[in-house]
Amino acid sequence: MKSLYDFIVTPLDERYDNVKDVDGEELVINTNIENHQFVSKKGKVVSVPSAFKTNIKPGDIIYVHHNIFRRYYDIKGREKNSGVYFKEDMYFCSPDQIYMYNNIPHLNYCFVKPIHSKYTLTFSKEQEHFGILKYSNSSLEAVGLTPGDLIVFTPNSEFEFIINGERLYCMKSNDIALTHEHEGNEKEYNPSWAESS
């Protein structure tokens, strides 16, 4: 079973990531299917497209766009699967909706770790639009950017992911606006709720 141009994927665990372990007890933190923040973005590849070659293989663990596994209510209030639903918990996924496979960024995507804000007169614990490059790609490495570099990214270009217990922002390579020299006092910011995922 293969699609011509799309991957066929399935959620790794559940379609929604809305249960947290709190002191050995399960806590459901959201029951609303419309909220994209609680849709699982982690999946597994069932089959790869037959029209082109790819480094992604069946069985690989991937991070995808939140609308792949999402459910919604239609105009009559009926609960529906996403438009890419195939059958039996399998979904079509275009190559540009895969952001990472086996901890390797896909296409021109990269992942950035937010940093603690150094400003005391703000409510935000992280410094907006600043981060440390965590997972790079070949186009960034070609211009000298490697993991650990302090970067500035454009507003509203980031998508939040929890990967290996770390809160990271996914973005495209061209969303990185500039690099900074480390001052030596930058600290990565990872909220405690991300570590419990």
Backbone bond lengths (Angstrom), bond angles and torsions (degrees), N, CA, C in turn:
res aa  C-N    CA-C-N  psi(-1)  N-CA   C-N-CA  omega(-1)  CA-C   N-CA-C  phi
1 M - - - 1.445 - - 1.532 108.18 -
2 K 1.338 116.17 112.64 1.463 121.51 179.79 1.509 109.59 -138.99
3 S 1.324 114.39 147.26 1.461 120.76 172.10 1.528 106.95 -94.21
4 L 1.314 116.43 156.78 1.459 119.47 -179.55 1.533 111.24 -71.32
5 Y 1.343 117.62 -51.46 1.470 121.19 -174.78 1.527 114.79 -115.78
6 D 1.326 118.69 -12.92 1.463 121.61 -175.81 1.517 112.05 -110.57
7 F 1.332 114.67 154.21 1.458 121.09 168.72 1.520 107.58 -78.18
8 I 1.309 117.11 153.29 1.462 121.57 168.86 1.516 105.59 -110.12
9 V 1.340 115.72 124.61 1.464 121.03 -173.45 1.525 109.67 -130.44
10 T 1.315 114.73 164.16 1.456 121.57 176.77 1.529 107.82 -138.17
11 P 1.345 118.98 150.60 1.473 119.20 177.15 1.524 110.31 -61.14
12 L 1.322 117.19 144.28 1.459 120.25 -179.04 1.519 110.65 -67.74
13 D 1.317 117.05 -46.34 1.467 120.91 178.45 1.527 108.95 -117.52
14 E 1.307 116.42 -83.50 1.457 122.86 179.64 1.526 108.99 -121.41
15 R 1.321 115.98 166.56 1.473 120.49 178.75 1.522 111.94 -72.51
16 Y 1.325 116.79 -27.04 1.462 121.40 -179.69 1.517 109.44 -120.35
17 D 1.312 115.32 139.57 1.457 122.65 179.34 1.525 107.57 -108.33
18 N 1.325 115.96 71.83 1.462 120.21 -172.88 1.524 113.13 -124.07
19 V 1.321 117.35 18.94 1.463 121.31 178.10 1.522 108.10 -122.00
20 K 1.334 116.25 128.75 1.464 122.17 178.80 1.522 108.98 -119.34
21 D 1.311 115.83 149.78 1.459 122.29 176.28 1.522 108.06 -91.75
22 V 1.328 115.68 118.39 1.466 121.19 178.56 1.522 107.73 -122.69
23 D 1.315 116.49 107.63 1.471 122.83 -179.42 1.526 112.25 51.53
24 G 1.325 116.44 44.06 1.453 121.47 177.03 1.515 115.23 82.52
25 E 1.314 117.38 -1.24 1.470 121.97 178.84 1.524 109.37 -111.24
26 E 1.335 116.31 146.16 1.459 120.86 176.78 1.520 110.20 -83.18
27 L 1.326 115.89 131.11 1.454 122.33 177.38 1.519 108.39 -120.03
28 V 1.343 117.29 118.53 1.456 121.96 176.83 1.525 106.89 -83.77
29 I 1.336 117.11 117.22 1.462 120.24 -173.74 1.519 113.43 -97.31
30 N 1.332 116.87 -7.33 1.460 119.80 178.52 1.519 109.30 -161.76
31 T 1.343 116.61 136.53 1.463 120.19 177.53 1.519 111.47 -119.59
32 N 1.312 116.95 8.33 1.457 123.00 -176.23 1.529 109.67 -94.31
33 I 1.343 118.28 120.27 1.466 120.14 -175.90 1.524 113.37 -74.66
34 E 1.341 117.36 -17.90 1.464 119.11 -176.70 1.519 113.92 -77.68
35 N 1.317 118.39 -22.50 1.456 121.46 -174.81 1.526 110.34 -73.49
36 H 1.320 116.60 112.95 1.465 121.67 -175.82 1.524 113.38 -66.81
37 Q 1.336 117.21 -21.51 1.463 119.77 -176.72 1.519 112.85 -65.22
38 F 1.321 117.35 -23.51 1.457 120.33 -176.07 1.524 113.24 -105.96
39 V 1.331 117.24 5.78 1.456 120.80 174.80 1.526 107.77 -77.44
40 S 1.316 116.71 134.66 1.457 120.14 178.70 1.524 110.00 -64.76
41 K 1.313 115.84 136.89 1.462 121.33 177.49 1.526 110.82 -111.57
42 K 1.319 115.30 5.92 1.462 119.90 -176.44 1.528 109.22 -107.41
43 G 1.315 116.18 128.13 1.453 120.01 -177.46 1.516 112.37 -141.47
44 K 1.326 113.94 -176.01 1.458 121.40 179.26 1.520 108.08 -132.88
45 V 1.328 116.57 140.37 1.462 121.76 -178.88 1.521 109.79 -79.14
46 V 1.340 115.66 127.82 1.462 121.62 175.35 1.524 109.64 -91.98
47 S 1.351 117.03 -47.04 1.461 120.86 176.55 1.524 109.71 -150.35
48 V 1.313 115.04 157.63 1.469 121.61 -178.07 1.527 109.25 -105.78
49 P 1.342 118.31 159.93 1.470 120.70 -179.98 1.534 111.38 -62.50
50 S 1.315 115.72 149.20 1.465 119.29 179.48 1.529 112.28 -92.58
51 A 1.344 118.09 -10.69 1.463 121.24 -174.83 1.526 113.62 -82.14
52 F 1.327 118.51 -17.46 1.461 119.85 -178.28 1.525 110.46 -152.06
53 K 1.333 115.92 163.98 1.462 121.80 178.92 1.528 109.35 -87.36
54 T 1.308 115.77 147.60 1.457 121.80 179.50 1.522 109.27 -146.57
55 N 1.323 116.29 152.66 1.465 121.11 175.14 1.518 111.75 -76.61
56 I 1.328 117.32 -15.78 1.460 121.74 179.70 1.527 108.32 -77.87
57 K 1.329 115.72 135.46 1.465 121.95 -177.10 1.535 110.15 -121.23
58 P 1.344 117.43 157.42 1.472 119.50 173.53 1.521 110.74 -56.50
59 G 1.319 116.17 137.18 1.461 121.86 -177.60 1.514 114.08 95.08
60 D 1.343 117.92 -13.91 1.464 120.76 179.00 1.527 110.80 -65.84
61 I 1.330 115.70 145.27 1.462 122.17 175.60 1.525 107.27 -87.33
62 I 1.334 116.01 130.78 1.463 121.06 -175.67 1.521 110.67 -130.55
63 Y 1.355 115.38 158.66 1.468 123.24 170.43 1.514 106.75 -115.14
64 V 1.327 115.47 127.73 1.464 121.20 -170.83 1.521 111.45 -125.88
65 H 1.310 115.89 173.76 1.466 123.44 175.53 1.523 109.14 -63.34
66 H 1.329 116.37 142.29 1.471 120.38 -175.88 1.527 113.99 -65.17
67 N 1.321 119.12 -21.26 1.464 119.72 -178.73 1.528 113.64 -77.84
68 I 1.312 118.88 -8.69 1.464 120.96 179.43 1.531 109.87 -62.57
69 F 1.321 117.68 -53.51 1.470 121.64 -174.27 1.528 113.10 -95.22
70 R 1.274 117.94 0.65 1.470 122.93 -173.15 1.532 112.18 -72.08
71 R 1.329 115.60 146.24 1.465 122.09 171.83 1.521 107.62 -108.88
72 Y 1.327 116.62 161.17 1.459 120.56 -179.65 1.529 109.12 -151.64
73 Y 1.324 115.45 169.13 1.464 121.54 175.16 1.521 108.54 -103.99
74 D 1.340 116.19 131.87 1.461 118.98 178.54 1.526 110.10 -79.28
75 I 1.309 117.39 -174.96 1.462 122.66 -174.66 1.532 112.58 -63.65
76 K 1.350 116.64 -22.03 1.468 120.77 178.56 1.529 111.78 -97.13
77 G 1.334 116.93 5.98 1.458 120.56 177.02 1.518 114.20 84.43
78 R 1.324 117.84 12.13 1.462 121.12 179.03 1.527 109.76 -86.96
79 E 1.310 116.04 136.93 1.463 120.65 178.94 1.529 109.20 -74.69
80 K 1.333 115.96 131.87 1.463 121.72 -175.93 1.520 110.29 -130.78
81 N 1.332 115.69 154.77 1.456 121.50 170.35 1.519 108.96 -77.85
82 S 1.320 116.25 165.14 1.460 119.88 177.13 1.525 109.47 -64.53
83 G 1.312 116.68 164.68 1.455 122.07 -178.40 1.513 113.95 -67.06
84 V 1.343 118.12 -12.08 1.460 121.18 -179.04 1.528 112.15 -101.73
85 Y 1.335 116.84 8.82 1.466 120.67 178.35 1.523 109.17 -63.25
86 F 1.336 116.46 134.11 1.464 121.42 179.06 1.527 109.37 -103.08
87 K 1.313 117.39 -74.12 1.465 122.43 177.02 1.519 108.87 -171.17
88 E 1.325 116.57 156.77 1.466 123.65 172.27 1.526 113.53 43.09
89 D 1.322 116.44 54.41 1.466 122.97 177.79 1.527 113.37 63.56
90 M 1.337 116.18 29.43 1.462 121.63 174.90 1.526 109.14 -119.05
91 Y 1.343 115.90 147.22 1.466 121.98 -172.70 1.528 109.40 -137.78
92 F 1.325 116.03 148.29 1.455 121.24 171.50 1.529 108.03 -81.52
93 C 1.311 116.25 142.00 1.461 120.71 -178.59 1.525 108.05 -141.86
94 S 1.329 116.67 118.86 1.463 119.78 179.41 1.534 109.26 -73.06
95 P 1.321 118.03 154.35 1.474 120.71 -176.80 1.527 113.64 -55.81
96 D 1.336 118.48 -35.25 1.471 119.29 -178.36 1.520 113.31 -77.62
97 Q 1.336 118.69 -1.62 1.468 121.61 175.11 1.526 111.72 -97.90
98 I 1.321 117.26 1.77 1.461 121.79 173.97 1.521 106.96 -100.36
99 Y 1.337 115.86 121.28 1.459 120.86 -176.29 1.529 112.62 -97.70
100 M 1.329 116.55 -28.63 1.466 120.33 -177.73 1.515 108.93 -155.09
101 Y 1.315 116.82 145.01 1.459 121.93 171.75 1.521 108.41 -135.71
102 N 1.327 116.28 133.65 1.469 122.09 -179.68 1.531 112.56 46.58
103 N 1.318 116.85 43.01 1.471 124.39 -179.68 1.527 113.48 62.71
104 I 1.341 116.47 26.39 1.476 122.34 174.92 1.522 107.24 -120.18
105 P 1.340 118.83 122.05 1.474 119.40 177.89 1.527 111.12 -59.26
106 H 1.317 115.70 142.79 1.460 122.22 -178.21 1.524 109.67 -100.05
107 L 1.305 116.72 145.69 1.465 124.16 179.42 1.522 110.21 52.09
108 N 1.332 118.17 -126.84 1.471 119.73 -177.37 1.524 112.00 -105.84
109 Y 1.333 117.22 30.15 1.458 121.10 177.73 1.525 110.50 -90.09
110 C 1.325 115.05 153.37 1.459 121.67 174.77 1.526 107.80 -143.63
111 F 1.329 116.31 167.91 1.463 121.31 -178.57 1.515 109.47 -128.23
112 V 1.338 114.35 135.73 1.466 122.25 -173.82 1.520 109.45 -124.90
113 K 1.321 116.38 137.02 1.469 122.60 177.97 1.525 108.66 -94.18
114 P 1.351 118.49 123.49 1.467 119.11 177.08 1.528 111.15 -64.25
115 I 1.338 116.06 157.52 1.467 120.42 178.52 1.522 109.65 -118.13
116 H 1.343 114.10 156.94 1.471 120.78 176.88 1.523 110.00 -61.08
117 S 1.319 115.56 141.93 1.458 120.14 175.37 1.519 109.53 -72.52
118 K 1.319 115.95 136.67 1.467 119.48 177.19 1.523 111.58 -93.60
119 Y 1.333 115.93 1.49 1.450 120.69 -179.58 1.527 109.84 -95.55
120 T 1.315 116.79 131.74 1.462 120.83 -176.84 1.529 112.64 -88.79
121 L 1.331 117.61 -19.01 1.463 120.26 -177.36 1.527 111.83 -95.94
122 T 1.313 116.07 46.04 1.458 120.64 178.03 1.519 108.97 -143.82
123 F 1.319 116.63 152.41 1.458 120.86 177.84 1.523 112.00 -83.96
124 S 1.312 117.09 -20.27 1.463 121.33 -177.61 1.520 110.37 -76.34
125 K 1.317 115.96 133.66 1.458 120.15 178.86 1.521 112.08 -83.80
126 E 1.320 117.12 -13.96 1.460 119.16 178.52 1.514 110.89 -115.62
127 Q 1.301 114.99 152.08 1.457 121.21 -179.92 1.525 108.78 -82.76
128 E 1.320 116.21 118.28 1.462 121.18 -175.25 1.520 111.62 -62.11
129 H 1.328 114.48 135.93 1.467 123.99 172.79 1.523 114.20 67.31
130 F 1.334 117.78 10.88 1.457 122.22 174.69 1.522 108.41 -114.37
131 G 1.314 116.99 149.19 1.450 119.84 176.24 1.510 111.39 -170.35
132 I 1.312 114.25 174.51 1.457 121.79 177.63 1.524 107.46 -111.51
133 L 1.305 116.65 125.70 1.457 121.54 -179.05 1.526 109.23 -63.06
134 K 1.324 116.12 120.06 1.464 121.43 -176.78 1.531 111.28 -100.65
135 Y 1.326 117.16 -49.96 1.465 122.44 178.21 1.524 107.48 -123.41
136 S 1.313 116.35 119.02 1.459 122.04 -176.70 1.530 110.49 -98.91
137 N 1.320 116.87 -175.29 1.465 122.05 174.67 1.523 108.43 -143.69
138 S 1.320 116.51 175.21 1.472 120.01 -173.37 1.521 112.96 -65.48
139 S 1.350 118.17 -33.33 1.469 118.89 -179.78 1.523 111.57 -69.89
140 L 1.327 118.03 -33.70 1.471 120.76 176.39 1.527 110.85 -73.51
141 E 1.317 116.16 -41.08 1.463 119.45 179.67 1.525 111.17 -65.35
142 A 1.341 117.23 -28.67 1.467 121.11 178.44 1.527 111.89 -66.15
143 V 1.338 117.24 -25.08 1.470 120.61 177.89 1.533 111.64 -103.87
144 G 1.338 116.17 13.10 1.461 120.18 173.15 1.509 116.19 92.41
145 L 1.328 119.37 8.17 1.470 121.12 177.84 1.522 110.35 -91.98
146 T 1.322 116.43 126.42 1.460 121.31 -179.18 1.531 109.21 -130.48
147 P 1.335 117.08 161.37 1.464 119.36 177.77 1.525 111.38 -53.45
148 G 1.332 115.10 137.43 1.463 121.97 -177.55 1.513 113.21 102.66
149 D 1.338 118.03 -12.73 1.464 121.00 179.12 1.529 110.58 -74.11
150 L 1.317 115.81 141.06 1.461 122.70 176.01 1.525 108.03 -84.41
151 I 1.341 116.50 124.61 1.462 120.22 -174.81 1.532 111.07 -130.35
152 V 1.322 115.07 164.97 1.471 123.22 171.81 1.520 106.16 -119.34
153 F 1.354 115.81 134.43 1.466 119.14 179.60 1.516 110.64 -119.95
154 T 1.320 115.92 159.76 1.463 121.57 -175.33 1.531 110.66 -71.76
155 P 1.334 118.56 150.53 1.466 121.59 179.74 1.524 111.84 -61.60
156 N 1.322 115.65 145.09 1.467 124.81 175.68 1.519 113.64 59.19
157 S 1.304 117.40 28.19 1.465 120.50 178.39 1.515 111.69 -103.42
158 E 1.329 117.31 -8.58 1.452 121.23 -170.76 1.535 112.26 -99.66
159 F 1.356 115.00 145.10 1.452 122.88 173.80 1.522 107.37 -121.67
160 E 1.316 116.78 133.00 1.461 121.07 -174.66 1.523 111.83 -82.11
161 F 1.334 116.04 133.90 1.458 123.51 175.34 1.519 108.77 -134.72
162 I 1.323 116.42 150.20 1.457 121.85 169.37 1.519 105.83 -109.20
163 I 1.334 116.44 113.45 1.459 121.80 -177.52 1.521 108.25 -126.61
164 N 1.325 115.99 120.06 1.469 122.30 -179.15 1.529 111.52 53.33
165 G 1.342 116.29 42.11 1.463 120.98 177.46 1.516 114.81 75.61
166 E 1.326 117.85 11.92 1.460 121.69 179.05 1.518 110.10 -119.35
167 R 1.319 116.31 137.41 1.462 121.48 174.43 1.514 108.38 -83.49
168 L 1.338 115.65 118.53 1.461 121.62 -177.54 1.514 109.42 -128.00
169 Y 1.328 115.38 155.71 1.458 121.35 173.95 1.528 108.41 -104.96
170 C 1.329 115.00 130.19 1.459 121.18 173.82 1.522 107.97 -96.02
171 M 1.316 116.16 138.87 1.464 121.04 177.54 1.518 108.85 -156.91
172 K 1.316 116.30 170.11 1.464 120.78 176.31 1.526 109.61 -85.48
173 S 1.309 114.96 157.57 1.473 120.38 -178.50 1.524 112.12 -55.30
174 N 1.338 117.06 -41.49 1.468 118.79 -176.75 1.523 113.26 -76.17
175 D 1.344 118.53 0.31 1.463 121.21 173.00 1.524 111.68 -84.37
176 I 1.325 116.88 -9.82 1.469 120.08 174.89 1.519 107.24 -82.63
177 A 1.325 115.24 116.48 1.462 120.78 -172.85 1.527 112.39 -85.58
178 L 1.342 117.33 -42.85 1.461 120.04 -179.64 1.509 110.62 -162.23
179 T 1.319 115.44 168.38 1.462 121.20 178.42 1.526 108.99 -113.35
180 H 1.327 114.55 157.57 1.465 121.50 179.68 1.514 109.02 -125.56
181 E 1.311 115.08 155.11 1.461 119.80 168.31 1.523 107.19 -77.06
182 H 1.308 116.73 141.80 1.463 119.96 175.44 1.525 109.49 -68.19
183 E 1.334 115.28 134.23 1.465 119.50 174.96 1.526 110.32 -85.83
184 G 1.321 115.62 -16.82 1.460 120.13 179.19 1.515 113.83 100.48
185 N 1.338 117.68 -10.41 1.462 119.91 -178.22 1.531 112.65 -111.93
186 E 1.352 117.58 12.45 1.457 120.41 -179.77 1.534 109.41 -77.45
187 K 1.338 115.06 134.06 1.458 120.56 176.88 1.509 108.44 -123.01
188 E 1.339 116.32 134.27 1.456 120.04 175.39 1.521 109.24 -64.22
189 Y 1.332 115.35 144.75 1.461 120.19 179.87 1.516 109.56 -111.09
190 N 1.324 115.84 119.46 1.466 121.32 177.23 1.528 107.61 -135.41
191 P 1.349 117.08 107.04 1.464 118.75 -179.33 1.523 111.50 -63.88
192 S 1.327 117.32 151.22 1.459 121.38 -175.80 1.524 112.69 -60.78
193 W 1.331 117.91 -31.03 1.463 119.52 -179.38 1.520 112.18 -67.05
194 A 1.318 118.83 -24.40 1.465 121.40 179.55 1.527 110.96 -72.48
195 E 1.325 116.50 -34.05 1.455 120.72 -177.94 1.509 112.28 -69.25
196 S 1.336 118.14 -24.26 1.463 121.28 -177.36 1.506 112.99 -86.39
197 S 1.349 118.11 1.18 1.467 120.46 -178.65 1.503 111.58 -73.97
